[in-house]
Amino acid sequence: MDSKTKWNTKYIERLNELIEPVPSPRLKNQSVYLNGGTALDLACGLGGNSLFLARMNYQVDAIDISDVAINYIEDQASKYNLKIHPRVCDLTDFNNLSWPNDSFNIVVISYYLDRSLFPIVKSIIKEGGCLFMETFYQSPKTENQGVSNHYKLQPRELLVEFGDWNVVFFEENEHEGRQTIFCQKQ
């Protein structure tokens, strides 16, 4: 099964279960730093973070491989009159990724890992802008969570990768096998 079909199936199941998308609680906890502007939500899924950012006065570009997810976000944005511009895009196809440098006040990536995006993300965030990222990491307590180590961060990897940024929040949750960073470009 290809990636698009896999994610479309997953999101149809979630919508059939009437699971409302919610933002990351760790992103919500950083709301004091969220002053509006432009936002990019990569691998946005059903848009919990996109909807939250739009309500925080951001104009959000929401990107995902799933047209099911993108259609749902379009409906929600229209229903609540939110400034969200969703589009279907395969993030592994770099020909589709063309944003000018210094385009966004915040970039959000939740539970998606492609290290080759790091240089792009660093270039498209404005000075003083923020990155919020959280995804799986290689914790000995969560080895059997069904996620390949290829899609897991190394311990402290985000701290190393964004060490020259102002790190506002960092957490490695061993029980959940999750690593989270919220940092500002200097």
N, C-alpha and C positions, 0 to 999 in steps of 0.2 A: 504494500500500500504506500503510495507517495505521501509526502508531508502534507500537502494541501488536503487530501482526502482524510488523512488521519485527524487533522485539527478540525476540519468541518464536522466530522462525526462526533468528536469530543464536545464541540460547542453546541451541536444540536441536542446531544444528551443533556448538557447542563441547562439549556433553555427549556427543554421538556420537563426537567425537574423543578423548573421555576426558581433556579438559583440566581438571585440578583448579584451582579458583579459588584464587588466592594473594593475600595482602594486598599493598598497596603497600610496597615496600622502604623508602620514605621515611617511611611511617607507622610501620613496625616500628622504624626508627631513633629514633623519638621515644618509645619504650616507657618510658623513665625517667619521663616525664610522665603515663603512663597508669596511674592508681591505682584504677580501677574506678568504678562508679556507673552512671549512665544514659547511653546513647549512641543517636544517631540516624544511620543510614546512608542518605542520600538517593540515589536512583538506584543502588541497591546491586548491581545485576546478579546474578551467581551467588554473591555474598556473601563473597568473599575477605576484605574488611575486616571484615564483620560477624562472621564466624567467628573471626577474630583477636581482635577486641575482646571477644567473649564469653569467649574463653579467658583474657583479661586481666582478668576479673572484672567485666565490664560487662553490664548488662541492655540488650539492643540492640533497638531498633525498626528493622527493615530495610524500606525502602520502594522499590518498583519498579513500573513499568507492566506488566512481563512476568509473567504467571501461571506460565510455565514456570520462570523464575528463582525466584519466590517458593515454588513447590512444591518445588524442589530445596533451597532453604534450610531449609524446614520439615523435610524428610527428614533433612538433615544435623544440624539442631538436635536432633531427636528421637534420632537415632542416637548422637550424642555427648553427649546430655543437657546442651545449652547453652541459656542463657537468651536466646533470640532470638525476637522476636515479628514475623514477617514479614507484610507485607500489600501487596496490589496497590493502587496509587494512581497516577493520572496527575498528575504534579507541576505540570502547566500548569493544572489545575483547582483554583483557590484555595479553592473551597468544601470540598474534601477535606482541606485543610491547617489543622488547628486544634489547636495545642499551646499550653498555657499558657506565659506568660513564665517564664523561669528553670527550664525543665524538664530540660535535659540538661547533663551534664558534658562531653560532646564531641559535635560534629556532624562527620560525614565526608561529603564530596562528591568523587567521583572521576569525571572525564571526563563531566561533565554541567555545562552552563552555562545558567542562567536568572538573569540579574541581578536580576530582580524578587524572587527568593528572599532576596537579601542582607539586607533589613530584617527579614524573618521569622527568619532564622538568627541575626542579632544579638540579637533579643529572646528567643529560646528557650534560649540558652546561659546557664548560671548564671555569676555572677561568679566569676572564677578558672577557669572552664571553657575548653575549647579548641575550635578549629576546625582541621580538616585538610581542605585542598582542593587538588586538582590537576586540571588539564585542559589542553587545547590553548591555545596562544597564538600570536599572529601573529609568527612568526619568518621572516625572509627565506630561511632555509635549508630550510624545510619548507612552502613555498607550495603544493606539489603533493601534499599528503598526503590529499586527498579530503575534507577537512572545510571546510565553508563558513566564511568569516570571521565570520559572524554568531555562530558557536559557538566562537569563539576569543577569548581575552582579549587586551587591548592589553598591550604591554610594561609591566611593573611595576603593572598594574592592581590586583592583589590587595593590593599594598603600599599603594596609595593608598586603596583601599576599607577596609582594616583597619589603617590607619596609627595609629589611636588605641589599638590593642591592643598587647600585648607580643608582638612577632614573635620567635619562637624559631628558626624556620627559614624561609628563602625561597630559592627557586632558579628561575632561568629556564634551561632546557636548550635551547639553540638547535638542537642536532642532532636532538633528539626533538620539538622544538616544544611543550615542556611547561613549565607554570608551576606551582609548588608553594608552598603556605604552610602553616605550622603556627604558630598564634598563640593567646594566652590573653586572655580578656576581663578587663579591669581594673575 
